[in-house]
Structures are given as structure tokens and as C-alpha cells.
């Protein structure tokens, strides 16, 4: 007998042998039992939660929806398992959707707040589900939306928050873009508003310039266009600068003149990088008065002091700190 015939005989023994027969019988009765269980389950009363999408239709072009309806309702249904299964299968091709006609709830006022009660929602859902479906619960149980007929104002945007830079940096600028937005609200609310504020925004330890999307502060009955602004934070760094400043005498008599050795001193200070070129030696006054020199009886050297310090300058160091000096008798001009 050929090898192919031997293999065929082996497969025949495995398929039609005693063990295979027992396995096939077991699978048959298992399938029958499962079928009876499915039939029994479909005949039982079951509870299932489904989602129903909400859509607001027929909204006029001059109407602005401030607080819109929720995106969907969660509805708990009770019915026979077979009916629930049919409904679930049908939603694969046509999802549950409830359309709310705006014109039925428009009061004609400039602004209004609409509430649709549970009983009204159940009545509208009756057009979606078959009459045998029992609605046990609806979440949320009330549909609410607010609107106005185009009442708006353009208001400036104010940044609300606290931004701090890293120790070696400083906050150079905080810019909000756009700097104003359109605000939709009831007339009595718009009349009291002077500006719009961002949500509280906090950053700490910044060491580089960045841009951040920040939403505007949410308030009831208000809608913004746009509702999110871009906050640009400019970060600079501190740097050191040294300038050469002459040493001068103040309030000296006409016949006397101060002479120091050296006649100049270096002033080193910390300054913001953006102001590096704006601060020069002319912004500093390194001087002593005649009265101060008369009081310097204990030392033969003059201790240098600044009489003027520009704004934003810190960590100031004078080199040299002390200098030799003498008071000369001025030669009168002929």
C-alpha cells in the first residue's frame, strides 16, 4: 500500500473513530443547549442602556446659541431581550438621534433660557422607540440651552494669572492674541462688562520664550468668539555690563578743585538683556561733595559712592572702591 493510502486511512480512523464520535456528539448537544439558552434569554425581560444623540435644528442665522444642549442622552430601556436585540441591530445602520426644533421653543425675546422637562423628552423619545419599550430613566433628565438674537460686544482680553521666570531670567513681556474678543450675552449682562478675563494661568521657572493656549473664563449665559486665546510669554536673561565713569566733585568752592587718582572708576552691574544697550556711563553719577570730604578726617583715601542708580540695575560693584585724592587750589583765569 502506498504512503498516500496509509495517510488517508489514518485520517479516516481519526475522524470516524470512537473518540471522534463522542466529541461530535458532545458538540452537538452543546450547540443545542446554547440555542435553548439564547431563546430563553431573548424571551426574558431585560434592561439595557442606550445613547441617543441630540441635535438642535432650525436655528435662525441671527440666533447665537450660548449654552448648547448636551451632545447625547443616556436612556435606560426595559423590554424583551429579542426586542432589545432587534433595536441594537437597527442602530448599526441608523443611530438613535433626537432632533429638537428650535422654533418651537423660541420665545421671541432678545435672550432666553430654555428648559425641556423629562415628560416632554419622553414624549419625543416615543417617536424613536417602539411602543413596547419602557423607558426607565433618562440622564440628564432635563435639556437646557440659552441663546440670544445676536446681542454682542467686542471687549478687551485681560490676562489673569501669575508667571515667574527662572532665577537667571526675567519676564520680558506677556501678550494676549487676540487682544479683544466678541462676547455674546443678554443685554443686562453686556452692559456691566468692561473686559474679559482668561482662566487663572500659572507658570513657574520659565527659562525660554513660549506660547500657550489659554481658555477664557467660563461664565453662565456668556459665549466668546473665539473662546481660547494665545498667551505669548517673552523671557529674557540677565547679563553683566561694565562702564567707565568719571569721578567728580560737587559743591566745591570756585577756588578749589578735586583731583583723584585714578580719575575714573569701573562700575559693573546686572541688567536685563533687553536693556543692555540702553544703559550707558552717562546714567551713573560717581561723585563726592566738598562737605563729605571735610568730614573724611580718619582716612587719606576717598570712598567712592554712587549718587544716581538707573532703574532696573542691580548687583552694582565699583572698582576701585577707594582712590587717592587731593584738593587743588584752582588758578584764577586772567
C-alpha angles and dihedrals in degrees: 000000000000125000090248090056091050091052092048091052091050092052090048091054091049095049099042100028124116095262093049091049092053091049092051092050090050092051091048094054090043091055091047091050092049090051092052089048091052091049092049092048092050090053093051123091109255138182122225135173118223134179123237117197117225125217129181110213139181093036110166117238093244093054121095117201106218102178108019130207118272114273094241147358125233107221124189111211131193123200144112114308092243092056092047090049091051091050092049090051092050092052089062088073101026115027120213107270131173117196118203116204108223094201091065091061101035107119094192092239123129089249133008146168117225128203123189110198127221094255091055091048091051090051091053092046089056088076091059104044128052117258092253091063113101116208109217100177144352126208119229092025093201130047114214134181137161129208145164136204099252099299106158146144134195110238134179119255119235123199115235118194145056126274123185130185131220116274094263093044138061137204106260099181144347114207127181118208120227094026092203136031138193113257123203115198144127114293095249090054096045092052091061098047123098100165144000122239131209123236110272106282123189132184130170134189098021115174102170140039115272145170124226134189108228124182121227118251110277116234132172116265092012131114126182131204104230102018095193126054132195116242113201114198116196114205123195132183134233119246137179126245133184125206131182112235127186119236111234138182123230131203093011118159115257092251095051132071133188119231121183133189107248102022092208137049133198118239116199118190144161117251139170112267091237091059098042095111094038096065114073137165089270090069091066129071114199105185149132129209128232089243092055091051092052088057093051096090099134098059134045091210131077118236109218120230133180116239094188132033121188119232115266095024118125142163091041118188127184121207120224097023094195130032137185116251146174136193112234128203105241116231109234115236115248 
